[in-house]
Each structure stands twice: as structure tokens, then as C-alpha cells.
Amino acid sequence: MPPTPRLSILDFPPEITAAIFVHCVADRPFFGPTKLPWLSQHEAPLLLGRICRQWRDVALSTPELWNSIEVECPYFVEDIVPALDRWLLRSGNSPLTIDLQYRVHPDTSSDGILRLLKRHAHQLQTVTLHIPVEDVDNFERVVGPFPALRKLALFSLRLSASFELEHKISAFSIAPELRDVHFKSGFSPANITMPWSQLTTFRADTIPTSQFLRVLAQAPNLVSCQHTIYHATNIVVPVPPLLRLRKLAILGIVPSTDLLAQLTTPALVRLEVNSLELDRWAAFITRSGCALEHLAVDTTDWTAAMYTDALTIVPSVTELLGRRAGPSFYILFGLLNDSPHFLPNLKRFSEDCEYCSIARWPALRDGVTACEMLLAMLESRRRSVQNARLERFDLVTTAGLVGSAEHLRRLNALVDDGMTIDVEGSKSWGR
């Protein structure tokens, strides 16, 4: 029998080699947080062209390898323009994803990089720009239209959280496909001309809440929204009901209900908030009439009454995440165990008690007692015939839960029944 011929990767047809290259670069486990390729000869796709002439020919003729890039240039931004220009030209007419961060040295100019962006404006689809303060005026030279732009993130560098840029920006006023916008550090929506009404996703960090509300008032098609609040505001901005909003996250150090008091969201199903003020919370739920399914909330200072009153009015919740739970969080275990009509649809339940020491639990100084309460709740909710069965439970704690052999047997029985349980931080209980 003749020997089977041995093939090497160099024997693959060019289209197969190209597909392998694209797949490997798309995986990108070695890249940074953005998962985009870098302008580096030590990383793909530039590295692929250094292996052999055949690989170089394949890489240079595959536009999909060059349609995304992350560039971070500390000061001499003009130095990277020629290499970036060659990279983008290799993308052909493919839609582009660019994450660009640059600063301007006193002896240099950003004219070249801005001209390059303008030249490829028709291809830009996903753009993240970290713009230096001193270059915001020059950025107006990148005038659209941007016919393919769908996702835009604007960050300004070297600004405090309380500083607000007064520069007017109209570069993105013509972007018919724009749906997703993220502002951070000083950009004021009031000074930016943008097609707000067509947005479906909006995220704003470190901008005044009044500015955030003004965007909501102009964006009736929002589906997902996030705002980080650092400063309280008494300014009331009329916002029409957001009829399509399904996901809302209000983070930061100011109570979320200060903002919720000005919103009506009948389609909301996912809500992430920090601290709540009960009266405003109840008014928001009643006014909106929404059927929440996912609720994540900080419960640091919650009392037994807060757990009862705040959660009884959202019976539709199927997933509950309690963050930074306070010393009374174990009360929730009792409510879930004793009250079948309390959160009757709950299927997934997580508690983060990492910073709540057992020394602060007057009723739970005995770790065995804590285990017993926890297991009783899990068994009750898993075996319920009246309500939804609990499918998953996650607990992060430093409380030192002490599980006896009997506790572990009951825990394993729940797992054998199909329940997913993850207890982290305990010396006796693991995953």
C-alpha cells in the first residue's frame, strides 16, 4: 500500500489559509480588553506576513484581517499615520472597527490622523475615540457623513468628573445607521449634534444627570440605557414615557430612585440600581406597570421591612441579584422559605455578601445556623409545587459557613436534582 502523502499547511488552498487566519484573529485571546488587533509586528495580522512569502500574500489579500484595529499613541500621533494608512487600505471596502487613543505633543499635530479618519468615514462602523482636550476643536475637521456608523464611544482625556467640555461637536450629525452611543468624561450631549431619535442604546458616565435626561427626552426608541451618577441633581427634565426601553442600569453613589422618579418605562424587563428610596421605588413600579424579570440592587442598608416592601411589588422577577448585602440579608432566606407568594417566579438568585462579616450577624454567629437557613430556603424553592422552581443559586461570602456532613448531603441532593449551586469564599463549602 503506497504511503499517504504528508501535507503541510503551505499546501492548503489560499482561501482555506485565509479562513484559518480570520478565525484565529477573530478569537483574539491575546489582545487587550477591546479584543482588537494592535498595530504591532509581533501580533497578527502583521505577524502572519512575517512567516513566509506565501502567508504574506494571503494575509495582504484578505480584507477581513484588516477591518479592525486598536491604536494607542501616547504623544507623537503623526508617527503612526503611515502604518495605520497602510493597514486601513488593506481592508478594502470592509466595514471598519477602530479604537483610537492619542495625545498631542506641543511640537506635533493630529492633522494627519484626522485626515485619515475622514478618508475612511464611509467605512467606519464601530468607533471608539479617546480625544485629548486640546484637540477637540480640531476634531471638527472629521466631518461626515458616516453612512455605515452604528456604534460610537467618545471619551475625553485629562478631565475631572465634574468638568464639562463646552466645545460644539457636529461631526456625527449625519449618521443614518447610528444606534449605540457611549459618552464618558466631560462630553455634554447638549453640545453635540447627533441623531438622538434613532438611538437604541445609550450609556453615559460622568455627565450631569440633567444632560442624561435631556437625551432620554429626545430618544424615544431606546431599548437599553445606562447612567453612572456621581452628583445629585434637583433639576426636573420632562421625559415622555420610554415605551421601548427594556434594559436600564443606574449606577454610582446617588440613590437610583432620584432618577427613576422622572421616568416611566412600561416595557422594562431588566433593571440594575444602587440604593433605593422605598416610596419613589413603589411609585416608579406603579406608574410604569412594567413586568420586571431581572433585578440587581444594592442591599447594604436594607431592613426586613425593605426586603418585604421593595420586593413584594415585583412578583414577576425571575432573576434577583443582591449586591453588597448588609448584615440582615439572611432575612431574605427566611422570606423565600416561609412565604410561597413572595417572588413566586424566582428561578435564579444571587447574593454578594463578600464584605459582610459573620461578626456583624447577631443572629448568625453560629455558621451551622446560617447553613441550615440557607439549605431550608433552597430546598423549599427547589421543591415548590406552587411557584417556579429555583434553578440556580450563587453566594459570595466571607462569613465562614460551616457545613456538616448532613448539610453537604442535602446540598448534593439539590445538585443531583439539577440545581446549580455556587458558594464562594467559604472555608467549608466550595463550588
N, C-alpha and C positions, 0 to 999 in steps of 0.2 A: 504494500500500500504506500503510495507516494506521500512524503511528508507534507503536512499542512503548511502552506506559505505563511510566514510571520509578517504581520502588518505593524507598522508604526503609525503614530498619529500624523506623521507627514504624508501618509498615503491616503488620508481622508480627503474626500472632495472638498473644495473650498467652502461650499455652502454648509457642510457639516461642521467644519472647523469654526466657521463664523458663528453658527448656532451655539457651539460649546463656549466660545468666548463670551457671547452675550449672556448666556446663562450664568457663567461664573462671575462676571462683573455684576450682574443683577443681584446675586446673592449677597455680596459685599460685607461679609462678616468682619473684615479687617479695616473697614473705613470708620470714620468718626461718627458722631451722633446723627448726622444727616444721612448717613449711608450713601453719600455721593462720592464719585471718584475725585481724587486730588490731582492737581497739576504737578505730578511727580514722576520722574523716570523710574522710580523704584516700586511703583504701583501700576496695576492695569488701569487703562488700556495701554499707556505708554510703554510699560514693561513688556507687553506682548510683542511689540515691534522690535525689541532688542534681542529676541531669542534667535531668530534666523530670518533670512530674506523672505521665505515663503509665508511665515507668520506675519511679518511686517506688511506684506502685500494684502493679506486677508484682513488684518486689522484696519489698515488705512482705507479699505474699500467697504467697510461695514459701518454705515452711519449710526446704527443703534449703539455702538460703543462710545460715541462722542456726543450723545444728546443730553448728557447731564454732567455737572461738574461743581465742585466746591472750591472756592478760591479765597484764601485769607492772605492779604498783603498788608504787613504792618505799616509801612510808610511809602516806599518807593513804588507806588502803584503802576507807574508807567513802565517799569521794568518787566512786568508780566504781560503787557499788551500784545507783543508779537506772538508769544507762545499761546496765549488764550485765543488770539485770532486764528491761528492755525488749527487749534482744537475745534473751534466752532465751525470753521469751514468744512471740516471733515464730517460734520453732522448732516451735510446736505440740506434738505428741507425738513428734517425731522423736528417735531416739537421739542423745545429745549426746557430743561430744568436747571436753574442756576442759583447757587447760594454764594453771594459775593460780599465779602467784608474787606473794607480797605480804609486806610487813613491817608491823610495828605500831609507830606513833609513840606515845610516852608519853601523849600527850593524846587518843589515839583508841582505838577498839575495833574488833575484827573481827566483832562480833556480827552485823552486817548481812550480811556476805558469807557467814558460816556458815549463817545462816537461809536465805539464797538457795540455797545448795548443798543444804540439807536439803529445801527445797521441790521441787527438781528431782531428788531422789535416784532416783526411779523411772525417769528418762530417762538417767542417766549411764551411758555405755558405755565410754568411754576417758577416763581421768582422770590428769593429772599435777599433783601438788601440791608446791610448794616452801613448806614450812611453817616460819615463824620459830620459833626455840627457845622464845621467851617465850610462844608461843601454842599449844603442843602440848596443854596441858591443856584449853584452850577448844575445841580441835578435836574433843574427845569429844562435843560437842553435835551434831555431824553424825552422828546415829545412823541406821543403815539401817532397813529392809533396802534393798539395792541390787539389785533384780531383774534389771537389764539390764547391770550392770557386768561387762566382760570383761577389761579391761586397766587396771592400776593402777601408777603410779610415785609413790613417796614420797621426797622429798628434804627434808632439814632444813638450814636456813640457819645460817651463822656457827658451824660446828662444825669442829674439827680432825679429822683422820682417825682419831685414837686415842680420840676422845670418844664415849661411848655413852649415848644417852638412856635414862633409867630410867622414863620415863612409860609407863603402860599404855595401849594403844590397842585398843579393841574395836569401833570404828565399822564395820569391814568384816567382822564375823563372820558376817553373813547376806548372802552374795553368791553365789547358786547358779550363776551363769554365769561367775564369775571364773576365768580360765585363765592370765593373764600378769601377773607381779608383778616390779617393779624397785625395789630399795632402794638408797639412797645416803646416805652421811654420817650415821652415828650411829644409825640405826634398828636396834634389836635385835629380830630375829624372836622371841626368847624373850618379849618384852613385847607382842607383837601377836597378837591373836586373829584367826585367818584360816583359811579352809577349805583348808589346805595340800594335802590329799589329792587335790583336783580340779585342781591346777595342772598345766599342760603346759609352761610357760615360766617360768623364774626367773633373774633377774640380780641380783647383789649386788656393790656396790662399797663398799670401806672399811668392811666389817663383819668381826668376828672370824671366822676360818675355822671355829672350833668351832660358831659360830652357823649358819654356812652349812651345815655337815654335819648339824646337827640338823634344818634344813629338809629336806634331802635324805632324811633318815630318815623324814620324815612325808609325803613327796611321791612315791609310787610311780609316778605317771602322768606324770612329767616326760619331755618329748621333747627340750627344748632348755634348756641351762643355761650360765651364765657367772659367773665369780667373779674378782675382782681382789684378789690377795693382797699386802698391804703388811707383814705381820708374821708371822714363823714361829710355829708352834704345835706343841707336843708332845702336845696333848690328843687322845686317841683316842675317836672317837664311832662306835659301831657303826651302819653304814649297810647295810641289806639291798640285795641286787643291784637295780640300776635297770634293769628289764627292757625299758623302752620308750625309754630315753634314746638319741637318735640324734646329737645335736649337743652338744659340750662345749667350752668355752673357759676356760682357766685362765691369767690374765694377771698382771702385777705383777712384783715383784723377787725373790720367793721361788721356788725351784725347783718346777715343777709336780708333780714326782713325789712331793713331800711330801703332796700331796692325793690324787694318783692311788693312792697306797699304801693308801688307805682305801676305794677304790671298785671296784665290779665292774659293767661295762657291756657285756653281751653283744650289744646291738643297735647299738652306737656305729658311725657311719659317718663323722662329721666331728669332727676334734679339732684344737684350737688351743692350743698350750702355749708356755711360755717355755723356760728351760733344763731339761735332763733329767739325771737320775742313772741310769746305764745299768742297774744291777741292778733298781731299782724299776720302771723302764720295761719291762724284759723280763718281770718278774713280773706287772705290770698286764696286758700283752697276753696272756700265757699264761692268767692267771686269767679274764680276760673272754672270751677266744675270739672277739673281735669282728673283723669284716672291714672294716677302715678303708678308706675311699675317698678322703677329703680329709685331708691332714695339713699343718698350718702350725706351724713350730717355729723358735725362735731357735737359730742355729748359730754364735754368736760364738766360742766356745772349742772347737769340735769338732775332733778329730784325725781322721786317716784311719781309725783303729780305731772311733771313734764313728760315723762315717758308715756303715761296713760293718755294725757290730753293731746299731746302732739301727734301720737301715732294712731290713736283711735279714729281720727278723721281721715286717714288714708288707708282704708281697708283693702284697696286694690294692689298695694305694694307686694311684689313677688320677690324682690331682692333688697335687703337692708344692709347698709354698711355703717356701723358706728365707729367714728374716728376719735382718737384721743379721749377715750372713755374715762369718765371720772369714777370715784370710789363707789358710787351707787349703781354702777352698770349691771351688777348681778341682779338688781330688781327686775330687769328686763327678762332674765331667765325665768323668774317666778311668774311674770305676766304671761309669757308664752306657754308655760306649763299649765297654769291654773285657768286661763281664760281662752277657751276654744274660739271665741268670736273676736279675739284680739289678733289683728293681722292674719286673717283666715287664709289668705292666698300666698303666704310666705313660703318660698322654695329655697332661697339662698340667703344665708345670714352670716355676716362677718362682724367681728368686734376687734378693734385695735386698742388694747389696754397696756401697751408697752411701757408707758410712763406712769402706770398706776400700781404702786407697790402694795403688797398684801398688808403691810403695816397700816395702811390707810383704810382698811376694810374692818370696821369694828365687829361686824357680824361674821366675818370670814377669816379670822386669824388661823383657823384650822383649815389647812389646804384640802383635807379629806372632805370637809363640808362643801367646799367650792366644787369639787369634783362631783359630789352627789347631786348638787343643784343643777350643774351643767348636764349631767347624764340624764337626769329626770326630764329636763326640758327636751333634749334630743330624742329620747325615746317617745315622749308624748307627741312630739311633732312628726316624727317619722311614721308612727303607727296610727296616726289620726285617720278616722273614717269620715269625719265631718268636714275637714278642711283639706287644703293641698298638703301633700307630704313634703317634708323638708328634705331637699336633695343634697345640699352642701352646707357645711359649717366650717368657718375659719376663725381662729382665735390667735391673736398675738398678745402675749402676756409675759410679765416678769414676776408673776405672783407666786410661782413655785407650786403649781398644782401637784398634789401628791396622790397618785392613783394606786389603789390597792389591786390585788390580783383580781378581785371581783369586779372592780371598776374596768380594768383592762379587758376582762371577758365580755362585759356588756358593750364596751366600745367596739371590740372586734365583731360582735354580733351585728351592730349597726352597719359596720363596713361590709360585712358579708351580705347584708340585706340590700347593698347597692348605694349606701350613703357615702359621700366623700367628706372626710373629716381631716382637717389640718390644724394642729395645735403647735404653735411655735413659741420658743422661749421658755418652756417648762423643763425642769430637770428630769421629770419623770415621764412626761408624755412627749412623743415626737410625731413626725409625720405619719 
